[in-house]
Amino acid sequence: MQLQEVQLKEKYVTDEQGNRIGIFLSIEEYQKLLEQLEELASIQAYDAAVLLNEEEIPFELVVSEIENNRK
């Protein structure tokens, strides 16, 4: 799994002295960033689970178990 690079076209909000204090992003850029954060969180959770559990569980089995628990 590889994260796709997001090309940002940010616009900065500045104070009276010209210091950057905020940023504007398009909704599309913001949504892409949120998707990447979710994907990164999933990767980190998987990595943490692998470190805690020596036995590997196939990805397909995990997805199947999650789907069965939703029903």
Secondary structure, 3 states (H helix, E strand, C coil): CCCCCCCCCCEEEECCCCCEEEEECCHHHHHHHHHHHHHHHHHHHHHHHHHHCCCCCCHHHHHHHHHHHHC
